[in-house]
């Protein structure tokens, strides 16, 4: 069971990141049921959403002549270009219909600034603009965060790394995450980076 000082952060379980979505994570929907089960072990649950305007800087469509997978300089920040995804107010930005979103104590929306993307749930990609999540976690006495969601090699990875830098203990629930796998091998490299940074790993069954 959870410690009083812990919280579960459920990262971006949105339609566009699940099979059939605009930026589908392979088998992304397979994490929904174990996440729902894991949420029952936590008093504090945070859900996060990518929440992009239609002309967001991360969209290849916002940069004529550029393609998905290209990298650009966006006001001094390296920006990988993606398909249009998780546009504010669209079905793609909504939580997966099976996700038990009623369990959420807090919902954090990120990437809503047109010229700034956000992988981490704690900071935007300029590494300076906070999302507000850190302040809430500290206000309720959280020192350990458990991480689940999409995707291992981007938003889960950067959230865990930022959490560790901020002094939180980070635990990744291995059966509750999936990787984009782009570029090839990024999922495996993310796991190596997490271990090297000091993240721990658990299974959803360990939480009961």
C-alpha positions in Angstrom: 0.0 0.0 0.0 1.0 3.6 -0.5 3.0 5.6 2.0 1.4 8.8 3.3 4.1 10.8 1.5 3.6 9.3 -1.9 1.5 10.2 -5.0 0.8 8.5 -8.3 1.3 10.5 -11.5 -0.5 9.1 -14.5 1.1 10.6 -17.6 -0.9 11.5 -20.7 -3.3 8.5 -21.1 -5.0 10.3 -24.0 -6.7 9.0 -27.1 -4.1 10.4 -29.4 -1.4 8.4 -27.7 -3.4 5.1 -27.8 -3.9 2.8 -30.9 -5.8 4.7 -33.6 -4.7 8.1 -32.3 -2.6 10.7 -34.1 0.6 9.8 -32.2 -0.1 6.2 -31.2 2.2 4.5 -28.7 2.4 0.8 -29.5 0.1 -1.1 -27.1 -0.5 2.2 -25.3 -4.0 1.2 -24.3 -2.7 -1.9 -22.5 -1.7 0.2 -19.5 -5.2 1.5 -18.8 -6.4 -1.4 -16.7 -3.3 -1.9 -14.6 -3.2 1.9 -14.0 -6.9 1.8 -12.9 -5.9 -0.9 -10.4 -2.9 0.9 -9.2 -4.9 4.1 -8.6 -6.8 2.3 -5.9 -3.6 2.1 -3.8 -3.1 5.9 -3.7 -4.9 8.7 -1.9 -3.2 11.2 -4.2 -3.5 10.7 -7.9 -2.4 13.2 -10.5 -3.5 12.9 -14.2 -1.6 14.9 -16.8 -2.6 15.9 -20.4 -0.8 17.3 -23.3 -3.0 20.3 -24.2 -1.7 21.9 -27.4 -3.1 24.8 -29.4 -3.8 24.1 -33.1 -0.6 25.9 -34.2 1.7 24.4 -31.6 5.5 24.7 -32.1 5.9 20.9 -31.8 3.7 20.2 -34.9 5.4 19.6 -38.2 2.4 21.2 -39.8 3.4 24.5 -38.2 6.7 24.6 -40.1 6.3 24.6 -43.9 8.9 22.4 -45.5 9.5 20.4 -42.4 8.5 16.8 -41.7 7.6 14.7 -38.7 10.9 13.6 -37.0 12.8 16.8 -38.0 14.5 18.8 -35.2 14.4 22.6 -35.1 15.6 25.4 -32.9 12.6 26.9 -31.2 13.8 30.1 -29.5 16.9 28.3 -28.3 15.2 25.0 -27.3 15.8 21.9 -29.5 12.4 20.8 -30.7 11.5 17.5 -32.3 8.5 17.8 -34.7 5.5 15.5 -34.3 2.2 15.0 -36.0 -0.6 17.3 -34.8 -1.8 15.7 -31.5 -3.7 16.4 -28.3 -5.2 19.6 -29.7 -7.2 21.4 -27.0 -10.8 20.4 -26.8 -10.6 17.6 -29.3 -11.4 13.9 -28.9 -7.7 13.1 -29.3 -6.8 15.2 -26.3 -9.4 13.6 -24.1 -8.5 10.8 -21.6 -8.9 7.2 -22.8 -12.5 6.3 -22.1 -11.6 3.4 -19.8 -9.3 5.5 -17.6 -10.9 6.1 -14.2 -10.3 9.8 -14.3 -12.7 10.3 -11.3 -9.8 9.1 -9.1 -7.8 12.2 -9.8 -6.9 14.6 -7.0 -5.3 17.0 -9.6 -5.2 17.3 -13.4 -2.2 19.1 -14.9 -2.3 20.4 -18.5 1.0 21.0 -20.2 2.3 22.2 -23.6 -0.5 24.8 -23.9 1.8 27.7 -24.7 2.0 28.0 -28.5 5.8 28.4 -28.7 6.9 26.0 -25.9 6.5 22.2 -25.6 6.5 20.1 -22.5 7.6 16.6 -22.0 8.1 16.7 -18.3 5.1 17.1 -16.1 7.1 19.4 -13.8 8.7 21.8 -16.3 8.2 23.0 -19.8 11.0 22.2 -22.3 12.8 25.5 -21.6 13.7 23.8 -18.3 12.7 27.0 -16.4 8.9 27.3 -16.7 7.1 25.2 -14.0 3.8 23.4 -14.6 2.7 24.0 -11.0 2.9 20.3 -10.1 6.0 20.6 -7.9 4.3 23.2 -5.7 1.2 21.0 -5.3 3.2 17.9 -4.4 5.2 19.8 -1.8 2.1 21.4 -0.3 0.5 18.0 0.4 3.8 16.6 1.8 4.7 14.2 -1.1 8.3 13.0 -1.2 7.9 9.9 -3.4 6.2 9.9 -6.8 5.1 6.7 -8.6 5.0 7.1 -12.4 2.7 5.4 -14.9 1.6 6.3 -18.4 2.9 7.3 -21.8 5.5 7.4 -23.0 8.4 5.8 -21.3 11.0 7.4 -23.6 9.6 11.0 -23.4 7.1 12.3 -20.8 7.6 9.6 -18.2 11.4 9.8 -18.6 11.7 13.5 -18.3 9.2 13.7 -15.4 11.2 11.1 -13.5 14.5 12.8 -14.2 13.1 16.2 -13.1 11.6 14.7 -10.0 14.9 13.3 -9.0 16.7 16.6 -9.6 14.1 18.3 -7.4 14.8 15.8 -4.6 11.8 13.5 -4.9 12.1 9.7 -4.9 10.9 8.4 -8.3 9.4 4.9 -8.8 8.4 3.8 -12.3 5.6 1.2 -12.4 7.0 -1.0 -15.2 3.8 -2.7 -16.4 2.0 0.7 -16.5 4.3 2.4 -19.0 4.9 1.9 -22.8 7.4 3.5 -25.1 7.0 5.3 -28.4 10.2 3.7 -29.7 11.2 6.6 -31.9 14.0 6.7 -32.7 14.5 3.0 -32.5 15.9 1.8 -29.2 14.7 5.0 -27.3 12.6 2.9 -24.9 15.6 0.8 -23.9 17.8 3.8 -23.6 15.2 5.5 -21.4 15.2 2.6 -18.9 19.0 2.8 -18.8 18.8 6.6 -18.1 16.2 6.2 -15.4 18.3 3.5 -13.6 21.5 5.6 -13.9 19.7 8.6 -12.4 18.5 6.6 -9.4 14.9 5.8 -10.3 13.4 2.7 -8.8 11.1 0.2 -10.5 8.0 -1.6 -9.3 5.1 -3.6 -10.6 1.5 -2.7 -10.1 1.0 -5.9 -8.2 3.5 -4.8 -5.7 1.3 -1.9 -4.6 -1.5 -4.0 -3.2 
